Amino acid sequence: MKGGLNIEAKEWINKIPGDHVIRAIVVILLLSSILLVYSASSSLAFKEHTTNFAYLLKQGQFVALGLAALMICYLIPLGWYRLLAYPVFIISILLLILLPIMGEYINGARRWLNICGIRFQPTEIAKIAVILYLARVLEINKLDTFKEFLIKIVVPVGIVFILIMIGSVSTALFIALLSFMILFIAGVKWNYLFKTMGIGAAGLTVLVLLHLSFGLFPRMDTATSRLKKFFVKTEISQELSAEEKQKIADKTYQEDMAKIAISSVGILGKGPGKSTQRYVLPHPYSDYIYTIIIEEYGLIGGIFILMLYLWFLFRCIILVKSCTKIFTAITVGGLGLLITIQAILHILVNVGYLPVTGHTLPLLSLGGTSLVILSCAFGIILSVSRTIDISAAKRKEAQRKETEKAQEAEEKADEENNDPEEAGVAEI
């Protein structure tokens, strides 16, 4: 009986159009996030005078919202995404303009907007908006001249870059890198890309000079400080006072605590919920959740999570090859790169190979805007795969009907040839 139910369940799942592997990866990540946030939020619960269970419920709510957003995006026809590409891009720019004016000041930066009681990060929306915009522009424009390329791609994306840079330099550079990779993969002319790199370098130099003169980008000092701490190691002299030594040690506190957590375990971790560095590591539930994964689940857990993201990217590459339209191919490829690169950046920061960037681990870090918006990204990818499956099923059904018609015609012809009366006439 159980075997029969399992077979029926598998048949029902297989009937749902869309990539089953990507769907399974999303479910694994979201369920894992509830467990990980419950474990990693101990220090935050202590500060807020509450319990881990409150954050478990909070993450559960975010996961439910994420799944709802994913389902909505999954069911939206692809034609809608083409129509919404430009409006969403314009809306994201307007939200980014509002951010320095009426954004909430949290952790030294204005990254949150509160509109009608809904608090969100416009930069997360801008990430997907840029990808959809690039996909649409590259689909409907041949970009025969660099002037056209400059007006339709470099300038609009550059505006988004500058606006995001006000609140987060690392996110702005991330979007610039992602946009460049999309243009490269889309087959944009090499001379366009080289000229864009030159314009980007010159523009960044101007922005730095403007900041030094007028202080327009407050987060640039933070980014510079992080780079300096990462590449220039300050030796603590024994002649310094205890207070001076502590100040130097505090500059690399996050990195040091992460290294302690990772180096304290081997292949197997300390076990679920047994992390000790979660009490001292800043933001273990978001910026450093991969560190907690390694500490609790060891090298095996860390590799497993990394392989999930790489497997997801592999499935996206397969989907891109199945796409027949430029828009869908760039959308799937761009969103796949967005999620995977963000995950890899987070992992490299946690293991000490990159300076602190503040990027969360997609679908695993304590949720909010990032979890819901990235769930939308997964939903869009699944929408593309759903359309591909439905189209393939229609083609297969059409082929089946044509085959049946051919067989019926052949059988009818055979019957006519074998008709006794016809045969008698032929003999006479």
C-alpha positions, -999 to 999 in steps of 0.1 A, spaced: 0 0 0 28 24 10 47 15 -22 16 23 -43 12 57 -25 48 65 -32 45 57 -68 13 78 -71 31 107 -53 60 105 -77 37 104 -107 18 135 -93 51 154 -88 64 145 -122 32 159 -138 39 193 -123 58 212 -151 91 228 -142 126 217 -132 122 192 -103 158 195 -92 157 233 -88 124 228 -69 140 203 -46 171 225 -40 147 254 -30 129 232 -5 161 219 10 175 254 14 144 269 29 139 241 54 176 242 63 173 280 69 147 274 97 170 250 115 201 272 110 185 305 121 170 288 151 205 277 162 224 309 151 200 335 166 209 328 203 230 360 206 203 381 189 176 365 211 196 374 242 200 411 231 163 414 223 153 397 256 135 369 238 141 332 228 154 314 198 119 300 192 106 335 184 132 337 156 123 302 144 87 314 141 99 346 124 120 327 99 91 303 93 69 333 84 95 345 60 98 311 44 60 310 40 61 344 23 90 333 2 72 302 -10 41 323 -18 62 347 -38 79 319 -56 45 303 -65 31 336 -78 62 342 -100 61 305 -111 25 309 -124 30 343 -141 33 339 -179 67 348 -194 50 375 -216 43 394 -184 79 396 -175 87 411 -209 60 437 -203 71 444 -167 109 446 -174 110 484 -181 84 494 -154 101 474 -127 135 489 -136 121 524 -135 103 517 -101 136 503 -87 154 535 -97 127 557 -80 129 536 -48 167 539 -48 163 577 -51 140 577 -21 164 557 0 189 585 10 159 608 15 135 588 37 154 555 43 158 541 78 193 544 92 203 509 105 239 497 112 255 528 98 236 529 64 203 538 49 193 505 32 157 501 43 125 519 32 93 517 51 62 523 29 28 517 43 42 496 72 61 474 48 99 475 54 122 463 26 155 469 8 152 485 -26 187 472 -35 173 436 -35 146 446 -60 172 464 -81 192 432 -86 164 414 -104 152 446 -121 186 451 -138 187 415 -150 151 418 -165 160 451 -181 192 438 -197 173 407 -210 147 429 -226 171 454 -241 193 427 -256 162 410 -270 147 439 -289 178 459 -298 207 449 -321 230 476 -306 248 481 -339 266 512 -326 284 519 -293 264 551 -289 232 530 -288 249 505 -264 260 535 -242 225 551 -241 204 519 -236 227 499 -213 257 517 -198 239 548 -187 208 532 -171 228 505 -153 254 532 -143 226 552 -127 215 522 -106 252 516 -97 256 552 -84 224 551 -64 232 518 -48 268 530 -40 253 556 -16 242 528 7 264 499 -2 297 499 -22 300 461 -22 264 456 -36 270 483 -63 303 465 -74 284 432 -73 257 445 -97 284 459 -120 302 425 -121 269 407 -127 259 430 -155 293 427 -172 291 389 -170 256 389 -185 268 411 -214 298 389 -219 277 357 -220 251 374 -243 278 379 -269 281 417 -268 309 429 -290 344 428 -274 352 465 -282 319 475 -265 330 456 -233 365 471 -233 352 506 -238 326 500 -210 355 488 -187 373 520 -194 343 542 -188 336 522 -156 371 527 -143 370 564 -151 336 568 -136 346 551 -104 377 573 -101 354 604 -104 331 591 -78 360 585 -54 373 620 -60 338 635 -54 335 616 -22 369 628 -10 358 664 -18 322 664 -7 316 631 12 288 620 -11 292 583 -5 294 576 33 298 538 28 329 543 7 350 549 39 336 516 53 346 498 22 381 513 21 385 504 58 375 468 52 399 465 22 427 480 43 421 456 72 420 426 48 452 434 28 472 453 55 477 432 86 486 454 116 511 438 140 503 442 177 534 455 195 540 444 230 549 480 238 514 492 232 489 496 261 461 470 267 436 495 254 455 501 222 460 464 216 423 459 220 414 486 195 437 469 169 421 435 177 386 449 174 393 459 138 394 422 127 371 408 153 345 394 129 372 377 107 390 363 138 359 348 154 349 332 120 384 317 118 381 303 153 347 287 145 360 271 113 393 259 127 377 243 157 361 215 137 371 190 111 352 167 87 324 164 113 311 194 132 301 199 167 265 189 159 232 208 153 227 236 178 261 231 195 279 261 180 299 281 206 310 311 183 274 321 177 275 339 210 304 361 201 304 362 163 286 394 149 256 385 127 260 347 128 224 344 116 229 364 84 264 376 73 282 347 89 257 319 88 280 297 66 305 298 95 278 284 118 271 257 92 307 246 92 310 248 129 279 226 135 281 203 105 318 203 97 334 201 63 307 178 51 279 203 58 299 231 42 306 212 10 270 200 8 256 236 9 282 247 -17 273 218 -40 236 227 -38 243 262 -52 267 248 -79 241 221 -88 215 248 -91 238 268 -115 243 236 -136 205 232 -139 202 268 -150 228 263 -177 208 233 -190 177 255 -190 195 283 -209 204 257 -236 167 248 -239 156 284 -242 146 295 -278 142 332 -269 170 357 -260 149 372 -231 143 339 -214 179 327 -219 194 359 -204 168 360 -176 176 324 -165 213 328 -169 214 362 -151 193 351 -121 213 318 -119 245 339 -117 230 363 -92 221 336 -67 252 315 -72 277 344 -72 261 359 -41 264 325 -24 300 321 -34 309 357 -22 293 349 12 312 317 15 345 333 5 340 360 31 332 335 58 363 313 51 385 344 50 394 347 13 376 380 8 370 411 29 337 416 46 309 425 21 277 420 40 261 397 15 237 371 29 236 334 19 206 331 -5 175 315 12 196 304 43 203 337 61 177 352 84 150 363 61 133 394 51 135 413 18 164 392 6 147 358 12 114 369 -4 130 386 -35 154 358 -41 124 334 -38 109 355 -66 141 349 -86 138 311 -82 101 314 -91 109 332 -124 135 305 -133 109 278 -125 84 298 -146 108 295 -176 113 258 -170 75 253 -167 70 270 -201 96 249 -217 80 217 -203 45 228 -214 58 236 -249 76 203 -251 45 185 -240 24 203 -266 50 194 -293 50 158 -282 11 157 -282 10 172 -317 36 147 -329 15 119 -314 -16 131 -331 2 134 -364 15 99 -360 -20 85 -351 -34 103 -382 -7 88 -404 -13 53 -389 -51 57 -395 -46 68 -431 -22 39 -436 -46 14 -421 -75 28 -442 -54 24 -473 -46 -12 -464 -83 -19 -458 -91 -5 -493 -64 -25 -509 -76 -57 -492 -113 -51 -501 -127 -84 -517 -150 -66 -541 -122 -43 -553 -100 -74 -557 -127 -92 -578 -130 -62 -601 -93 -62 -606 -94 -99 -615 -121 -94 -642 
